[in-house]
Amino acid sequence: MLRWLPLALIAFVALGLRTRDLATRPMHADEANQAVKTGELLDSGHYTYDPRDHHGPTLYYAAAALARLRGERSLAELTETTVRLVPAFFGTAAVILIAALVAGANLPATGSPRWPALAAALFLAVSPPAVYYSRYFVQETLLATFTLAAFVCGQRWWRTGLTRWAVAGGACVGLMQATKASAPLFLLAGVLSLWITRSGLRPATRRPGRDAVAALLAASATAAVLFSSFGTNPSGLRDALAAYVHAAQRFGTDAAPTGHEKPWWYYLRIFGWYREGGLLWYEAPFSLLAIGGMLAAFRGPSRFLRGVAVYAIATTLAFSLFAYKTPWHTVDLVPAFAILAAVALAALTQGRAGRLVAGVAATVVIATLLQQTWRSSFTRPADWRNPFAYVHSSADVLKYRPLAEAALARQPAGPIRIISEEYWPLPWYLRGLPNVGFWSTAPEECDGALIVASAAQAEAVRARLRRKYSETFLGLRPGFVCMIFTPEP
């Protein structure tokens, strides 16, 4: 039992970092949108996959199941803590899975053969992007976890030849696909890594074709069950394929700019060293260790480590060359980097005073990662200078609901009017309140118990008000201000 204690302690640290004070950070617009969709699933009991504006259904089903366990059975009862616990739990599971993946490779190491697995798990446990987006209600952490699970199952199948591992791996691939349409990218990177590094090796099974078919059937069945909403929405299967058509239209060469285009070095900058608004952000010590591990992997005898290095290069290149970039994609890069950083530590132990050098390097890297994690996830989680708080809601969004509740107390019939071309995350914060309406442009009738108008709509709204109102300002996110019209007595 004691042999599991170090990994249990690392998992405990990971869980603590991922679940501490989950409700304090304001909801990002994307989080709020998906939380409302989860609430609608709770309210109606039904889910319909939308290939245009949403990713796969795993996040919503997982959150709805957890909400019911916590006694939250409607959108009005749903809380920030509940929805964010879903990525927190999956992010913790990823820490255990990466240890299993590295341990299953039987890497040569000084001392205990398990310590490189523990080092990789610890790096992932305290990684700034891994922690931040394990506290963030989006699909990326689930996708990274299912990817690791698929690789662990594939590794076990390759070594044992047992069909059940092929089926389990196929199910994980189905979960990947039902989480986000970018899943094939990671599968292709994995296949490329295997193809480059296998050097004539064969899996333990004598019937690889049969097991491949079993895995494919498991993947297809898992994805089909989820996309079809457990058989209640067969058109979801068609829409799962249509998602790629919509993506091609949205991101193709003839498509209009999305506003998320970034230079090729965007992700390298996040893992590097730079200042933003006077704050220093850096993961350079960790990245340098990962680069050292990549060099050691290509020089060493382990096919597994060379495969990880190829996978890291392939995924980093793919994300860097694609113009559309958002910081939560860094979650998909961290696991391979964490393994390579652990490899570098193993290589350092082979030299003179190697254990001391490796210990110092590990201490510096862990300390810097923890410092950056604490700043990004706890002291400045919604600061515009935080590289992970991307187009984040301002703290002012927490003030809208008290204003709406006070307005409805004065005038129960309302209405509360939100008149803005952009208004998320306000539908989340005003959930459960009666007589709340949303307009993208000013309607003919604008009077109400409370009117919230964007700066662009404020003049048109003001011209259509028949009563006298006091006017104040509240932010929605950096650079986006709303005018608050409150009726005067």
C-alpha positions in Angstrom: 0.0 0.0 0.0 2.9 2.4 0.8 4.0 2.2 -2.8 0.9 4.1 -3.8 1.4 6.8 -1.2 3.5 9.2 -3.2 1.1 9.2 -6.1 -1.8 9.6 -3.7 -0.1 12.7 -2.2 0.5 14.2 -5.6 -3.2 13.5 -6.6 -4.3 15.1 -3.3 -2.2 18.3 -4.1 -3.7 18.3 -7.6 -7.2 18.0 -6.3 -6.7 20.7 -3.7 -5.4 23.2 -6.2 -8.2 22.4 -8.6 -11.1 22.6 -6.1 -10.1 25.5 -3.8 -12.5 28.4 -3.9 -14.1 27.5 -7.2 -16.9 30.0 -7.0 -14.8 33.1 -6.5 -13.7 33.9 -10.0 -16.4 35.5 -12.2 -17.8 33.3 -14.9 -16.3 33.7 -18.3 -18.8 34.1 -21.1 -18.0 30.7 -22.5 -18.3 29.1 -19.1 -21.6 30.8 -18.6 -23.0 29.8 -22.0 -22.1 26.1 -21.3 -23.4 26.3 -17.7 -26.8 27.6 -19.0 -26.8 24.7 -21.5 -26.2 22.3 -18.7 -29.1 23.9 -16.8 -31.4 23.5 -19.7 -30.5 19.8 -19.7 -31.4 19.7 -16.1 -34.7 21.5 -16.7 -35.9 19.6 -19.7 -34.1 16.3 -19.3 -33.1 16.5 -23.0 -30.0 17.6 -24.9 -29.6 18.4 -28.6 -26.1 18.7 -30.0 -25.4 22.0 -31.8 -22.5 21.6 -34.3 -22.3 25.4 -35.0 -21.8 27.0 -31.6 -21.0 24.2 -29.1 -18.6 21.4 -28.7 -19.5 17.8 -27.8 -21.9 16.7 -25.0 -19.6 15.0 -22.5 -19.1 18.2 -20.5 -22.9 18.8 -20.2 -23.8 15.2 -19.3 -21.0 15.0 -16.7 -22.1 18.3 -15.1 -25.8 17.4 -15.1 -25.0 14.1 -13.4 -22.9 15.8 -10.7 -25.5 18.5 -10.2 -28.1 15.9 -9.5 -25.8 14.2 -7.0 -25.4 17.6 -5.3 -29.1 18.2 -5.2 -29.2 20.8 -7.9 -31.9 19.9 -10.3 -32.6 23.0 -12.4 -30.8 25.9 -13.9 -31.9 28.2 -11.1 -30.2 25.8 -8.5 -27.0 25.2 -10.5 -23.9 26.7 -9.0 -20.5 27.7 -10.2 -18.9 25.3 -7.9 -20.8 22.3 -9.3 -20.0 22.9 -12.9 -16.4 23.7 -12.2 -16.0 20.6 -10.1 -16.3 18.5 -13.4 -13.1 19.7 -15.0 -11.4 19.7 -11.5 -12.1 16.0 -11.1 -11.1 15.2 -14.6 -7.9 17.3 -14.2 -7.0 15.3 -11.1 -7.7 12.0 -13.0 -5.2 13.2 -15.7 -2.5 13.4 -13.1 -3.0 9.8 -12.2 -3.2 8.7 -15.8 0.0 10.4 -16.8 1.7 8.5 -13.9 0.2 5.2 -15.2 1.4 6.0 -18.8 5.0 6.7 -17.8 5.1 3.8 -15.3 3.8 1.4 -18.0 6.7 2.3 -20.3 9.2 0.7 -17.8 11.8 3.5 -18.2 15.3 2.9 -16.9 16.0 5.1 -14.0 18.3 5.4 -11.0 16.7 4.2 -7.8 13.0 3.5 -7.9 11.7 2.8 -11.5 8.6 4.7 -10.6 10.0 8.1 -9.8 9.9 9.5 -13.4 6.2 8.7 -13.4 5.8 10.6 -10.1 7.8 13.5 -11.5 5.6 13.7 -14.6 2.5 13.6 -12.4 3.8 16.3 -10.1 4.7 18.6 -13.0 1.1 18.2 -14.4 -0.4 18.6 -10.9 1.1 22.1 -10.4 1.2 23.3 -14.1 -0.3 26.8 -14.3 -2.5 26.1 -17.4 -3.5 22.6 -16.2 -4.6 24.0 -12.9 -6.3 27.1 -14.3 -8.4 25.2 -16.9 -9.2 22.4 -14.5 -11.1 25.2 -12.7 -12.7 26.4 -15.9 -16.0 25.0 -17.3 -14.8 24.2 -20.8 -14.1 21.0 -22.7 -10.3 21.1 -22.9 -9.4 19.4 -19.7 -11.8 16.6 -20.4 -10.3 16.2 -23.8 -6.8 16.0 -22.4 -7.9 13.5 -19.8 -9.7 11.2 -22.3 -6.6 11.4 -24.6 -4.3 10.3 -21.8 -6.8 7.5 -20.9 -6.8 6.3 -24.6 -3.0 6.3 -24.7 -2.8 4.3 -21.4 -5.3 1.7 -22.7 -3.4 1.5 -26.0 -0.2 1.0 -24.2 -1.7 -1.8 -22.1 -3.1 -3.4 -25.2 0.2 -3.3 -27.0 2.0 -4.9 -24.1 -0.6 -7.5 -23.2 -2.5 -8.2 -26.4 -5.8 -8.3 -24.4 -8.9 -7.3 -26.4 -10.5 -5.7 -23.4 -7.8 -3.0 -23.5 -8.5 -2.3 -27.2 -12.2 -2.0 -26.4 -11.4 0.3 -23.4 -9.1 2.4 -25.6 -11.8 2.6 -28.3 -14.3 3.8 -25.7 -11.9 6.5 -24.6 -11.5 7.6 -28.3 -15.3 7.8 -28.5 -15.3 10.1 -25.4 -12.6 12.2 -27.0 -14.7 12.7 -30.1 -17.8 13.4 -28.1 -15.9 16.1 -26.2 -14.4 18.2 -29.0 -14.1 18.0 -32.8 -10.3 18.5 -32.5 -9.9 15.0 -31.1 -8.6 13.5 -34.4 -5.6 15.9 -34.2 -4.3 14.1 -31.1 -5.0 10.7 -32.5 -3.1 11.5 -35.7 -0.2 12.8 -33.6 -0.2 9.6 -31.6 -0.3 7.4 -34.8 2.5 9.5 -36.3 4.6 9.0 -33.1 4.0 5.3 -33.2 4.8 5.0 -36.9 8.1 6.9 -36.5 9.4 5.2 -33.4 8.1 1.6 -33.6 11.1 0.2 -35.6 9.5 -3.2 -36.4 7.9 -3.8 -33.0 4.6 -5.6 -33.0 1.8 -5.6 -30.5 1.5 -8.7 -28.2 -1.7 -9.9 -29.9 -1.8 -12.2 -32.8 -5.0 -10.7 -34.1 -4.4 -7.0 -34.3 -7.0 -6.6 -37.0 -9.7 -8.1 -34.8 -8.8 -5.9 -31.9 -8.7 -2.8 -34.2 -12.2 -3.6 -35.3 -13.3 -4.0 -31.7 -11.7 -0.7 -30.8 -13.4 1.1 -33.7 -16.8 -0.4 -32.8 -16.4 0.7 -29.2 -15.3 4.2 -30.3 -18.2 4.6 -32.7 -20.8 3.2 -30.2 -19.6 5.5 -27.4 -19.6 8.6 -29.6 -23.0 7.7 -31.2 -24.7 7.2 -27.9 -23.6 10.6 -26.7 -24.2 12.6 -29.9 -27.6 11.0 -30.3 -28.5 12.0 -26.7 -28.8 8.3 -25.8 -30.9 7.5 -28.8 -33.4 10.3 -28.4 -31.8 12.6 -31.1 -30.6 10.5 -34.1 -29.9 13.6 -36.1 -27.0 14.3 -33.7 -25.0 11.7 -35.5 -25.3 13.7 -38.7 -24.5 16.9 -36.9 -21.4 15.4 -35.4 -20.0 15.2 -39.0 -21.5 18.5 -39.9 -19.3 20.1 -37.3 -16.4 19.8 -39.6 -18.2 21.5 -42.4 -19.1 24.4 -40.2 -15.4 24.5 -39.0 -14.2 24.6 -42.6 -16.5 27.5 -43.3 -15.5 29.4 -40.2 -11.8 28.9 -40.3 -11.2 28.4 -44.0 -9.0 30.6 -46.1 -12.0 32.6 -47.3 -13.5 33.0 -43.9 -13.8 36.3 -42.2 -11.4 36.9 -39.2 -12.6 35.5 -35.9 -10.7 37.9 -33.7 -8.8 35.0 -32.3 -5.9 35.0 -34.8 -2.5 35.0 -33.1 1.1 34.9 -34.3 2.7 31.4 -34.7 4.8 31.9 -31.5 1.8 32.6 -29.3 1.9 29.3 -27.3 5.7 29.4 -27.1 5.4 32.8 -25.5 3.1 31.4 -22.8 5.6 28.7 -22.0 8.4 31.2 -22.1 9.1 34.4 -20.2 7.4 37.8 -20.8 5.8 40.8 -19.1 2.2 42.0 -19.4 1.1 45.2 -17.8 4.0 45.1 -15.3 3.4 41.5 -14.3 6.1 38.9 -15.1 4.7 35.6 -16.5 7.0 32.7 -17.1 7.3 28.9 -17.4 10.8 29.0 -18.9 12.4 26.7 -16.3 9.9 24.0 -16.9 10.1 24.5 -20.7 13.9 24.3 -20.6 13.7 21.1 -18.7 11.2 19.7 -21.2 13.5 20.7 -24.1 16.4 18.9 -22.3 14.1 15.8 -22.0 13.3 16.0 -25.7 17.1 15.9 -26.6 17.6 13.0 -24.1 14.7 11.2 -25.6 16.1 11.3 -29.1 19.5 10.2 -27.9 18.3 7.5 -25.6 17.1 3.9 -26.3 13.5 4.3 -25.3 11.0 4.2 -28.2 8.3 5.4 -25.8 10.2 8.6 -25.0 11.0 9.3 -28.7 7.3 8.8 -29.4 6.5 11.4 -26.7 9.0 13.8 -28.2 7.5 13.4 -31.7 4.0 13.8 -30.2 5.0 17.0 -28.4 6.6 18.5 -31.6 3.6 17.5 -33.8 1.0 18.9 -31.5 2.9 22.1 -30.8 3.5 22.7 -34.5 -0.1 22.0 -35.4 -1.4 24.5 -32.8 1.2 27.1 -33.7 0.7 27.0 -37.4 -3.1 27.2 -37.1 -4.0 30.9 -37.0 -6.9 30.5 -34.6 -5.5 30.3 -31.1 -6.9 30.4 -27.6 -4.9 29.8 -24.4 -6.9 26.8 -23.2 -5.2 24.8 -25.9 -2.0 24.9 -23.8 -3.7 22.2 -21.6 -3.2 19.7 -24.5 0.5 20.5 -24.7 1.3 20.2 -21.0 1.2 16.3 -20.5 3.9 15.6 -23.2 6.0 18.5 -21.8 5.6 17.1 -18.3 6.8 13.6 -19.4 9.8 15.1 -21.2 10.7 17.3 -18.1 10.7 14.1 -16.0 13.0 12.5 -18.6 15.4 15.4 -18.2 15.5 14.8 -14.5 16.3 11.1 -15.1 19.1 12.1 -17.4 20.5 14.5 -14.9 20.9 11.8 -12.3 23.3 9.9 -14.5 26.1 12.6 -14.2 28.4 13.4 -11.4 26.5 14.6 -8.4 23.5 13.8 -10.6 20.9 13.4 -7.8 21.8 16.7 -6.3 21.6 18.5 -9.6 18.3 16.8 -10.4 17.0 17.7 -7.0 17.9 21.3 -7.4 16.4 21.5 -10.9 13.2 19.8 -9.8 12.9 22.2 -6.8 13.4 25.3 -9.0 10.9 24.1 -11.6 8.2 23.1 -9.1 8.7 26.3 -7.1 8.3 28.5 -10.2 5.3 26.5 -11.4 3.6 26.8 -8.1 4.3 30.6 -7.9 2.8 31.1 -11.3 -0.1 28.8 -10.6 -1.0 30.6 -7.4 -0.9 34.0 -9.2 -2.9 32.9 -12.2 -5.5 30.8 -10.5 -6.0 32.4 -7.1 -4.6 36.0 -6.7 -5.3 37.3 -10.3 -7.7 34.8 -11.9 -9.7 37.4 -13.9 -6.9 40.0 -14.4 -6.6 41.0 -18.1 -2.9 40.6 -17.7 -3.3 36.9 -16.8 -2.5 35.0 -20.0 -5.1 32.4 -19.2 -7.9 34.8 -18.4 -8.7 35.3 -22.0 -11.3 38.0 -22.8 -12.5 37.4 -19.3 -15.5 38.9 -17.6 -14.8 41.7 -15.2 -15.6 41.6 -11.5 -18.5 43.9 -12.2 -20.6 41.0 -13.5 -21.1 40.0 -9.9 -23.1 43.3 -9.4 -25.8 42.7 -12.0 -27.9 40.2 -10.1 -28.2 42.3 -6.9 -29.3 45.3 -9.1 -31.8 43.1 -10.8 -33.2 41.6 -7.6 -33.5 45.1 -6.1 -35.3 46.3 -9.2 -37.8 43.4 -9.1 -38.4 44.0 -5.4 -39.5 47.6 -6.3 -41.4 46.6 -9.4 -42.2 42.8 -9.4 -43.7 42.8 -12.9 -40.4 44.1 -14.3 -39.2 43.8 -16.9 -35.5 43.6 -16.7 -34.2 44.5 -20.2 -30.7 43.6 -21.4 -30.1 45.4 -24.6 -26.7 44.7 -26.0 -25.0 43.1 -29.0 -23.0 41.0 -26.4 -24.4 40.1 -23.0 -22.8 36.9 -21.8 -22.3 35.9 -19.0 -25.4 37.8 -17.8 -27.9 35.0 -18.7 -26.1 32.9 -16.1 -26.0 35.6 -13.4 -29.7 36.4 -14.0 -30.8 32.8 -14.1 -34.0 32.0 -12.2 -35.2 35.6 -12.1 -38.6 36.4 -13.6 -39.3 38.9 -16.4 -35.8 39.1 -17.8 -35.4 39.7 -21.5 -32.5 40.0 -23.9 -32.3 42.1 -27.1 -29.4 42.7 -29.5 -30.8 46.0 -30.6 -33.1 48.5 -28.9 -36.8 47.5 -29.1 -39.6 50.0 -29.5 -40.5 49.7 -25.9 -37.4 50.2 -23.6 -38.9 51.2 -20.3 -38.6 48.7 -17.4 -37.6 48.0 -13.8 -34.0 48.0 -14.9 -32.4 48.5 -18.3 -28.8 47.4 -19.1 -27.6 48.7 -22.4 -24.2 48.4 -24.1 -22.4 51.7 -24.8 -23.2 51.2 -28.5 -27.0 50.9 -27.8 -27.2 53.4 -25.0 -28.2 56.4 -27.1 -30.9 54.5 -28.9 -32.3 53.2 -25.6 -32.2 56.7 -24.0 -34.2 58.2 -26.9 -37.0 55.6 -26.3 -37.4 55.9 -22.6 -40.6 57.6 -21.4 -39.7 57.7 -17.7 -36.8 59.4 -15.9 -33.9 57.2 -15.1 -30.6 57.6 -13.2 -27.6 56.4 -15.2 -24.5 54.5 -14.0 -21.9 52.3 -15.6 -20.8 48.7 -15.1 -18.2 46.7 -17.0 -18.9 43.4 -18.7 -15.3 42.6 -19.6 -12.2 44.8 -20.2 -13.1 47.4 -22.9 -16.8 46.6 -22.9 -19.0 48.9 -20.7 -22.7 48.8 -20.1 -25.0 51.7 -19.2 -27.4 50.9 -16.3 -30.7 52.8 -16.3 -32.6 52.7 -13.0 -36.1 54.3 -12.7 -36.2 57.3 -10.5 -39.0 57.4 -7.8 
